[in-house]
Amino acid sequence: MEYFRPIVMTDPVRPAGSFALAGGWCWFDRVEVLSRAAPARLIPASSLPEEALHRLTAPRADFAGLTMDRPRLMGIVNTTPDSFSDGGRYLAQTNAVDHARFIARHAEMVDIGGESTRPGSLEVPVAEEIARTAPVIEALRDGGVQAPISIDTRKALVASAALAAGAMVVNDVSGLDFDPAMGGLVARTGAALVLMHAQGLPETMQNDPQYGDVLLDVYDALAERLARAVALGIDPRRIAIDPGIGFGKTMAHNIALLRALSLFHGLGCPLLVGTSRKRFIGTIGRAEAPADRMPGSVTVALAGVAQGVQITRVHDVAETRQALLLWQALHMDQAEDQG
């Protein structure tokens, strides 16, 4: 089997015969052909098989009401006592609601989670996870927040309560692997879905993650999850995929995936990437405390945008927005607002 990674460019001067990537702001005229059985090679994009070229170039459908023709930010609200970055800070409902309102001023989407999935974390009971998340979502909707809200959960009952409270997106870090009821729920409700790749459960995923070829293994796993979701009745136009940086991956695995993110556009879905404040950023950037990893997080976020990542999940929404506006002014036809 061959895999096709577009060599993505953002320069405003484009050669004849180049193609827009996923209907967005990047373009490509060359493709790296990858295989488990042969060395990588470069070919002109015009030589791609028709189906592969279509998957790489077709404009992506709107996701949770947001067009995918410009970079979008998803801001994080952890209503938990033990999240690696800000555990306990937004556990109280009033704090969580206030922070989510702040996020909605700078990011197009708000992602609310009530269970930490940091390495070594333990499962939270369903009732407790619902109590941490659904009232926050309901308060945001009652208070007039109209931005798409995502529920970060592996559990169908938690997702159901969040959707009833006003969430529009289910962000499942297990890629529908944890709760057999999750796929059916998403299909019935018509919610948008983020399918993420993870190797193992949070309790043990960082013990000794192994891959034959991390890039191709993660691609294949996401392709399988996507096919399964579609078989369950979920419209593929409502699905985004996430390679799961830091979830069952070493630093070397993370770097390999981030260097070649453009490969995942071949799945034909919007690409969501979340690297904000993660340990590898602290290791490389010499920042032990997660709160000190903002500059590195912004750097990696912009590197993803330069490969056409449509949705970037971040803690530091205001800082990332400022950096993104400057990046857009330099690399796109014009600076864009959040509209």
N, C-alpha and C positions, 0 to 999 in steps of 0.2 A: 504493500500500500504506500502511496505517495501523499505527502502533505505539502501544502503550499503557503509559504510565509511571504507576504508582500513586503518589499523594501520600501518603507513608508517615508514620504517626503512632505514638507510643509512650505517649501519655497514658493513664493507667488509666481515665479516664472516656471511654467510647465512645458515640457516638450510635447510635440505632436505624438499622438498614440498613447499618452498616459491615461490612467483611469482614476476616477474619484473613488476613494475607499468608503464603502458603506453609505454612499450618498452624503458624506460629511466633508470635513475641512482638509483632509489629507489626500494625497494622491500617490500613485505608484506606477512605474513602468517596467520594473524588474521584480522577479519572484525567486525566492530561494526554495528549491525543491528538496524536501527532506524525506528520508526513508530509514527504516531500521536495517536495511540490507545493503545500502550503497552510500558512498560519500555524498554530502550535500553539493548541489550545483545551482548556478544561476541561469535563469532563462528569461527572455522577454515576456512581459505580461501578456502580450498579444498571442503567445504560444500556449497559454493556459487552456485546458479543457473547458468547454463552454459552461458546464455546470459549476465548476470551481470558480470561474471568472464571475458568473452570476452571483454566487454566494458572497464573494468579496466586494462586489460593486453595488448590489441592490440596495437602495435606500432603506433604512430600518424604519419599521412602523413606530408610531408614537408609543411611548412607554409611560403608563400611568398618566396619560394626557400630556406628556412632555415630548416635543419633537426631539429627534436624535440627530439633528443636523448641526448641533453645536455642543460643546462640552457642558455637562451638568454636574452639580455638586449634590451629594447626599450627606447631610449632617447627622452626627451620632449623638443619641441621648441614651446613656446607660442608667437605667433605674435599678441599680444593683449595689450591693455593699462591697463587691469584690472584683469588679472589672479591673484589668491591669492598669488602665490609664487614669481613671477618675473614680475608682470604686468608692461608693458611699456619698459622693458629692451631690448626686441627683436622686438619691433614694427617696427622699421626701417628695410627695406629689407636687407641692408648691414650687420646690426648686426645679423639679423636672419640667413642669409646665413653663416656668419662666425661661429656662434654658432653651426649650424647644421653640418658644416664640422668638428668642434671639436668633436661633439657627434659621428659622423661616425667613428672616430678613436678609440673610446672606446666601442661603442655599435653596435650590428648587425643591428638595425633598428632605423629609425628616425621618430618620430611622430610629425606632424606639425598641429597646430590648430589655428584658427583665431577667435574663439568665446569662451570666458570664460564660463565654466559651474560650477563655484564655487557657493556655496549657496547664493541665493539672486541676482545672475546675471540676466541680461535681454537679450532677444534675439537680435542678431546682424543681420542687413539686409543682404540678400544674396549677393548683389553686393559688399558690404564692406568686407564680409568674403572672397569672392573670391579674391578680390584685395590684401588682407593680406597674402594669402596662395599660390595661383597658381604661381605668379611670383617667389616666393622663391623656390618652387619645380623645376620650369623650370631652374632657375639659378644654382641649385645644379646639375641637370642632365647635363646642358651645361658645368659645371665646372668639370665633371668627377666623381661625387659621384655615386657609383654603389650600395650602400646599399639599401635594401628595404625601401621605404618611405611610411608612413601611413598618411592619412588625417583624422584628428580628427574632425568629423562634424556629425550633425544630418540631414543635408540637401542634397538632391539628386543633385541639381544644383551645389553646392559647391564641392561635391564629383566628379561629372562629370568633372568639370574644373580641379580638382587636378589630376584625372586619365589621362586626356589628356596631362597634363604637365609632367607626369612621375611617379605619385604615383602608388603603387601596392596594397595597403591595405586601406580599409575603416573601420575606428574605430568609430562606432556609439554608443555613450553613451546612446541613447534611446532604443537600441536593436530593431531597425526598427519600433518603436512606433511613432516617431515624424512626419516623412514624408512618406506618402503612396507610393511615387515614388522610395524610396531608394532601396527596395528589388528588384524591377525589374531592376534597373540600375546595381546593383551588379551582378545579374544573367546574364544580357546581356554582360557585360564587362569581366566577369570571374575574377574580382578582389577578393582578399582574404578579409574576413570580420571578424571583432571583434564584437560580440554581447555582450553588457553589460547590466546588470540589474540596473535599477534606479526606485525608487518609487516616482512618481511625477516629476514636472518640476523644473529646478534649482531655479526659483524664490521662490518656496514655499516648496521644498522637505525636508528641515530641520525643518519645523515648528513643526511638531509632528508626526514623522514616527511611524507607528504601524505595528506589525506582530503578528500572532498567534504563529508561530515557525519560527524565522527568517531564520534558516538554511534550513529547508524544504520548506518554502515559496519561498525563492530565488531560490532554486533548481528547484522547479516546474515552476516558472516563466521563468527561462532560458530554461527548457525543452520545454515549449510552444513556446518560441521565436525561438528555434532551429527548431522545427517541422514546424513552419510557414515559416521560411527561406527556408527550403528544399522544401516545397510545392510551393514556388515561383520559384523554379528551380535553387537554389543555391546549388552547390555541397557541402555536409557536410564535405568533406575532405579539403575544403578551409575556414572552420569556426573555430575560436577560441572563447572561452567564458570567460566572466569577471564578477565576482560577484558584482562589483560596490561598492567597499569599500568607504564609505562616501557619497554615493548618496542616500539620503532618509534613512539614518541609524543613530542611536545614537552611542555613543562610545561603549555601551554594545553590540549593534548589530554587530559593526565592529569586536570586540574582539571575539564574538561567531563564526563569519564567518572565521576569520583568524585561530582560533584554530582547525577548522574542514575543512580546504580547500580541503583535500584529497577526501571528498565526491564528489566534482564536477568532478573528473575524471570519474565518472560513466556516464557522458553525452557523453563520447567517443570522445571529442575534446581536442585540446591543451587548456591549462588554462593560461590566462593572468591575472595578478594582479597588480594594481597600488595603492600604499599607500603612495608614496613619499611626504614628507613634510606635510601630512594632519594634521588637527587640533587635532585628537586624539593622534597623536605622540607628538605634542607639549604639550598637557595636561598631559599625563602620564610622558613624559620626561622633563617636566618643561622648555620648550623652547617656549617662546611666539612668537618670530619672525620665520616665515617659513624658512628663510635662515639658522637658527640655528638648524634645525631638521635633518641634515644629519646623525649623528650617529644613531639616532633612526630609520630613514628611512632605513639605511643599515641593521640594526638588523632585522627589520620586513621583508625586502627583503630576507635575508638569511633563515629566518624561513619559508617563502614560498617555497624557493628552496628545503628545507629539506622535504617538502610535495609534491615535484614533480612538482611544478609550472614551466612550460616551458618558459614563457615570463614574464619578470618583467619590468614594466614601471617606469622609474626613472628620476629625475632631475640631480642628482650627479653621472654622468656616470663614471668618472675616479675613484672616491672613491669606488663606488659599484663594478666596475670591479676588483679593487685590492682586495677587500674583497672576491669577488666570486672566484678569482683565488686561494686564500688561502683556502677557503672552499673546492674547488674541490680537491686540493692537499691532504687535510685531510680526505675527505669523499669518493672520487671517486678513481678509480684505478690509475689515474695519473692526474697531473695538465694539463689543456687544454688551448690552446690559443683561439683566437676569430674565428678561421677558420671554 
